[in-house]
Amino acid sequence: MKYLQKLNTILIATSWTQEELARQLKVSFPSLNAWLNERSAPRRSAIIRIDELYLSLIGAEEVSQEELEIKKQQALNVKLTASSIINDPDLLERLTIHITYHTNTIEGSTMTMADVKDVLFQDKVLSNRTAIEQAEARNHQAALYWLLDELTINKEFILNEDLILGLHLRLMNGIVGDAGQYRKHSVRILGTQVPLANWQKIPTLIAEYIQSLKQNPSDLIKLMAESHAAFEMIHPFSDGNGRTGRLLILAQALHAGIAPPIIPKERKQAYYKYLELAQVHKNVSPLEMFIAESIINSKQILLSKNGT
């Protein structure tokens, strides 16, 4: 794929402006605009940066096992607990805003990060956003806070069916009629090859999913990737599966004492690609790398003084 196709694909996938893409590539806006309009061509060093950004956002088929092990170790060194989040109001607010914004935007919300902050922390009702979008933001905050309380208060915390149904109930309350209940019909995801579970088998598959989490993992990141792929393929609910699944891997991470992966909306295409590779082709390594990178990204957002 030529650099021009990659640049246009990035712009479409991320909804970035040309100014933001130029900033990401560390070039001037006039230079980027000239490339996009074919008035000039990028030098080799710029083409390398374009390729790297493209692979990060759109996804790669394979990853280096050596690099994967390095990234996973770096991720495991980003320590964080639910109690430390609850006891730090600034940290709790940063986590709430970022994870709510990104997870809902992945699912189609048009709210900006500033909108999320206004709705959740300024008690504003926005006239330029739908009531559903604002309810989704408030519900996600409620589900997140409930989950953090469960992780903190319950010394024998386990990820079980009650927790899964409780998360979904809080996430989708007032949005769907079957919040907190498994779907009673078949579904499919357009544009993917992923075979979703027969609805009649959901209780059994969820029980197997929960059992798989009870092992003491020698490789936590791999377990998170495999279980997340499994949960999303079960697709137990009529809606809200992605948001529920991403809160479940947050719970896995914090229960193990590491920062939760905040999956950025800009990497949505890579995220879906890696899920499908794990689900259909049993190639879980790219999803492991993605989760490790998302945990490392959380360090900048949550633990850096520059986090916003």
C-alpha positions as CSV (number, residue, x, y, z in Angstrom):
1,M,0.0,0.0,0.0
2,K,1.4,3.4,-1.0
3,Y,2.0,6.1,1.6
4,L,-1.0,8.2,0.3
5,Q,-3.4,5.4,0.8
6,K,-2.1,4.8,4.3
7,L,-2.4,8.5,5.2
8,N,-6.0,8.6,4.0
9,T,-6.8,5.3,5.8
10,I,-5.4,6.8,9.0
11,L,-7.5,9.9,8.6
12,I,-10.7,7.9,8.1
13,A,-10.0,5.4,10.9
14,T,-9.2,8.0,13.5
15,S,-11.3,11.0,12.4
16,W,-8.2,13.1,13.0
17,T,-7.8,16.5,11.3
18,Q,-4.8,16.9,9.1
19,E,-3.3,19.1,11.8
20,E,-3.5,16.2,14.3
21,L,-2.1,13.7,11.9
22,A,0.8,16.1,11.2
23,R,1.4,16.4,14.9
24,Q,1.4,12.6,15.3
25,L,4.0,12.3,12.4
26,K,6.1,15.1,13.8
27,V,5.9,17.1,10.6
28,S,4.5,20.5,9.7
29,F,0.9,20.9,8.4
30,P,2.0,22.3,5.0
31,S,4.3,19.3,4.5
32,L,1.5,16.8,5.2
33,N,-1.0,18.7,3.1
34,A,1.5,18.7,0.2
35,W,1.8,14.9,0.5
36,L,-2.0,14.4,0.6
37,N,-2.4,16.6,-2.5
38,E,0.6,14.9,-4.2
39,R,2.5,18.2,-4.6
40,S,5.5,16.5,-2.9
41,A,6.5,13.2,-1.5
42,P,7.7,12.3,2.0
43,R,11.3,11.4,2.5
44,R,12.3,7.9,3.6
45,S,12.4,8.8,7.3
46,A,8.9,10.2,7.1
47,I,7.6,7.1,5.2
48,I,9.0,4.9,8.0
49,R,7.0,7.0,10.5
50,I,3.9,6.7,8.3
51,D,4.3,2.9,8.2
52,E,4.8,2.7,12.0
53,L,1.7,4.8,12.7
54,Y,-0.4,2.9,10.2
55,L,0.5,-0.5,11.7
56,S,-0.2,0.9,15.2
57,L,-3.6,2.1,14.3
58,I,-4.8,-0.4,11.6
59,G,-3.0,-3.5,12.9
60,A,-0.4,-6.0,11.9
61,E,-0.8,-9.7,11.2
62,E,2.2,-10.8,13.3
63,V,4.3,-9.5,16.1
64,S,7.9,-10.2,17.2
65,Q,7.8,-12.7,20.1
66,E,10.9,-11.0,21.6
67,E,9.3,-7.6,21.4
68,L,6.1,-9.0,22.8
69,E,7.8,-10.4,25.9
70,I,9.5,-7.0,26.5
71,K,6.2,-5.2,26.2
72,K,4.4,-7.6,28.5
73,Q,7.1,-7.2,31.2
74,Q,6.8,-3.4,30.9
75,A,3.1,-3.6,31.3
76,L,3.3,-5.8,34.4
77,N,5.6,-3.2,36.0
78,V,2.9,-0.5,35.7
79,K,1.5,-1.1,39.2
80,L,-1.9,0.2,40.3
81,T,-4.8,-1.0,42.6
82,A,-8.5,-0.2,42.9
83,S,-8.0,1.2,46.4
84,S,-5.3,3.6,45.3
85,I,-7.7,4.9,42.6
86,I,-10.6,5.3,44.9
87,N,-8.4,7.1,47.5
88,D,-7.1,9.6,44.9
89,P,-9.9,11.9,43.6
90,D,-7.8,13.3,40.7
91,L,-6.7,9.8,39.6
92,L,-10.3,8.5,39.8
93,E,-11.5,11.4,37.7
94,R,-8.8,10.9,35.0
95,L,-9.6,7.2,34.8
96,T,-13.3,7.8,34.6
97,I,-13.1,10.5,31.9
98,H,-10.6,8.6,29.7
99,I,-12.0,5.1,29.9
100,T,-15.6,6.3,29.5
101,Y,-14.8,8.5,26.6
102,H,-12.8,5.9,24.7
103,T,-15.0,2.9,25.4
104,N,-18.2,4.7,24.4
105,T,-16.6,6.3,21.3
106,I,-15.5,2.9,20.1
107,E,-19.2,2.0,20.2
108,G,-20.2,5.0,18.2
109,S,-20.7,7.9,20.7
110,T,-20.1,11.3,19.3
111,M,-19.3,12.9,22.7
112,T,-15.9,14.6,23.1
113,M,-13.7,14.1,26.1
114,A,-14.8,17.6,27.3
115,D,-18.5,16.6,26.9
116,V,-17.8,13.5,29.1
117,K,-16.2,15.7,31.7
118,D,-19.1,18.2,31.6
119,V,-21.8,15.4,31.9
120,L,-20.1,13.4,34.7
121,F,-18.4,16.1,36.8
122,Q,-20.2,19.3,36.0
123,D,-23.7,17.7,36.0
124,K,-24.5,19.4,32.7
125,V,-27.2,18.3,30.2
126,L,-25.9,18.9,26.7
127,S,-28.2,20.1,24.0
128,N,-25.9,19.1,21.2
129,R,-25.6,15.4,22.2
130,T,-28.3,12.7,22.4
131,A,-29.9,11.7,25.7
132,I,-28.8,8.1,25.0
133,E,-25.1,9.2,24.6
134,Q,-25.3,11.1,27.9
135,A,-27.0,8.2,29.6
136,E,-24.3,5.8,28.3
137,A,-21.6,8.1,29.9
138,R,-23.4,8.2,33.3
139,N,-24.1,4.5,33.2
140,H,-20.4,3.7,32.5
141,Q,-19.4,5.9,35.4
142,A,-21.8,4.0,37.7
143,A,-20.6,0.6,36.5
144,L,-17.0,1.6,36.9
145,Y,-17.5,2.9,40.4
146,W,-19.4,-0.2,41.4
147,L,-16.7,-2.4,40.1
148,L,-14.0,-0.4,41.9
149,D,-15.9,-0.8,45.1
150,E,-16.3,-4.5,44.6
151,L,-12.5,-4.8,44.0
152,T,-11.7,-2.8,47.1
153,I,-14.3,-3.9,49.6
154,N,-14.5,-7.6,48.7
155,K,-11.3,-9.2,50.0
156,E,-12.3,-12.5,48.3
157,F,-13.1,-10.8,45.0
158,I,-13.8,-13.2,42.2
159,L,-15.0,-12.6,38.7
160,N,-18.3,-14.5,38.6
161,E,-21.7,-14.5,36.8
162,D,-23.2,-12.1,39.3
163,L,-20.5,-9.6,38.6
164,I,-20.9,-9.9,34.8
165,L,-24.7,-9.5,35.0
166,G,-24.3,-6.6,37.5
167,L,-21.9,-4.8,35.2
168,H,-24.2,-5.1,32.3
169,L,-27.2,-4.0,34.3
170,R,-25.5,-0.8,35.3
171,L,-24.0,-0.2,31.9
172,M,-27.3,-0.6,30.0
173,N,-29.9,0.4,32.5
174,G,-32.6,2.5,30.8
175,I,-30.9,2.0,27.4
176,V,-32.0,-1.6,26.6
177,G,-35.0,-3.5,28.0
178,D,-33.0,-6.6,28.9
179,A,-30.2,-5.0,30.9
180,G,-28.5,-7.5,33.1
181,Q,-30.0,-10.5,31.2
182,Y,-28.5,-12.8,28.5
183,R,-29.8,-12.4,25.0
184,K,-32.6,-14.7,23.8
185,H,-31.9,-14.5,20.1
186,S,-29.2,-15.0,17.5
187,V,-26.9,-12.1,16.5
188,R,-24.0,-11.5,14.2
189,I,-21.4,-8.8,13.7
190,L,-21.4,-7.3,10.2
191,G,-18.1,-7.3,8.4
192,T,-16.4,-10.1,10.4
193,Q,-15.9,-13.8,10.2
194,V,-16.4,-14.3,13.9
195,P,-19.0,-17.1,14.7
196,L,-20.9,-15.9,17.8
197,A,-22.4,-18.3,20.3
198,N,-25.8,-19.8,20.0
199,W,-27.9,-18.0,22.6
200,Q,-29.1,-21.2,24.2
201,K,-25.5,-22.1,25.1
202,I,-24.6,-18.8,26.7
203,P,-25.0,-19.8,30.4
204,T,-22.8,-22.9,29.8
205,L,-20.2,-20.9,27.9
206,I,-20.1,-18.1,30.5
207,A,-19.6,-20.8,33.2
208,E,-16.6,-22.1,31.2
209,Y,-15.3,-18.6,30.7
210,I,-15.4,-18.0,34.5
211,Q,-13.7,-21.3,35.2
212,S,-10.9,-20.4,32.9
213,L,-10.2,-17.3,35.0
214,K,-9.8,-19.2,38.2
215,Q,-6.3,-20.5,37.2
216,N,-3.3,-18.8,38.7
217,P,-1.8,-17.5,35.4
218,S,1.9,-17.7,34.7
219,D,1.2,-15.2,31.9
220,L,-1.4,-12.7,33.0
221,I,-1.4,-10.6,29.8
222,K,-2.0,-13.8,27.7
223,L,-4.9,-14.8,30.0
224,M,-6.4,-11.3,29.6
225,A,-6.2,-11.5,25.8
226,E,-7.6,-15.1,25.6
227,S,-10.4,-14.4,28.0
228,H,-11.4,-11.1,26.4
229,A,-11.5,-12.7,23.0
230,A,-13.6,-15.6,24.4
231,F,-16.1,-13.3,26.1
232,E,-16.6,-11.2,23.0
233,M,-17.2,-14.3,20.9
234,I,-19.8,-15.5,23.4
235,H,-21.4,-12.1,23.0
236,P,-23.8,-12.8,25.8
237,F,-25.9,-9.7,25.6
238,S,-28.1,-8.0,23.0
239,D,-26.0,-4.9,23.3
240,G,-23.1,-3.6,25.5
241,N,-20.8,-6.6,25.0
242,G,-17.8,-4.5,24.2
243,R,-18.1,-2.2,27.1
244,T,-18.8,-5.0,29.5
245,G,-15.8,-7.0,28.2
246,R,-13.5,-4.0,28.5
247,L,-14.5,-3.5,32.2
248,L,-13.9,-7.2,32.8
249,I,-10.3,-6.9,31.7
250,L,-10.0,-3.7,33.8
251,A,-11.1,-5.9,36.7
252,Q,-8.5,-8.6,35.9
253,A,-5.7,-6.0,35.7
254,L,-6.6,-4.2,38.9
255,H,-7.2,-7.4,40.8
256,A,-3.6,-8.4,39.8
257,G,-2.3,-5.0,40.9
258,I,-1.5,-3.5,37.5
259,A,-3.0,-0.6,35.6
260,P,-6.0,-1.3,33.4
261,P,-5.7,-1.2,29.7
262,I,-7.3,1.9,28.3
263,I,-8.1,1.0,24.7
264,P,-7.8,4.2,22.6
265,K,-10.6,4.9,20.2
266,E,-7.9,5.8,17.6
267,R,-6.8,2.2,17.5
268,K,-10.3,0.8,17.1
269,Q,-9.5,-0.9,13.8
270,A,-6.4,-2.6,15.2
271,Y,-8.4,-3.7,18.3
272,Y,-11.1,-5.4,16.2
273,K,-8.5,-6.9,13.9
274,Y,-6.6,-8.4,16.8
275,L,-9.8,-9.7,18.3
276,E,-10.7,-11.5,15.1
277,L,-7.2,-12.9,14.7
278,A,-7.5,-14.4,18.2
279,Q,-11.1,-15.6,17.7
280,V,-11.0,-17.0,14.2
281,H,-7.3,-17.9,13.6
282,K,-6.3,-18.6,17.2
283,N,-3.5,-16.1,16.8
284,V,-3.6,-14.3,20.2
285,S,-0.1,-12.7,20.2
286,P,-1.2,-9.5,18.4
287,L,-4.0,-9.0,21.0
288,E,-1.5,-9.7,23.8
289,M,0.7,-7.0,22.4
290,F,-2.2,-4.6,22.0
291,I,-3.3,-5.1,25.6
292,A,0.3,-4.7,26.9
293,E,0.6,-1.4,24.9
294,S,-2.7,-0.2,26.2
295,I,-1.6,-0.8,29.8
296,I,1.6,1.1,29.1
297,N,-0.4,3.9,27.6
298,S,-2.5,4.0,30.8
299,K,0.7,4.8,32.7
300,Q,1.0,8.1,30.7
301,I,-2.7,8.9,31.2
302,L,-3.1,7.9,34.8
303,L,0.2,8.1,36.6
304,S,2.1,10.8,34.7
305,K,2.0,14.4,36.0
306,N,1.2,15.3,32.4
307,G,-1.9,13.0,32.3
308,T,-5.0,15.0,31.4
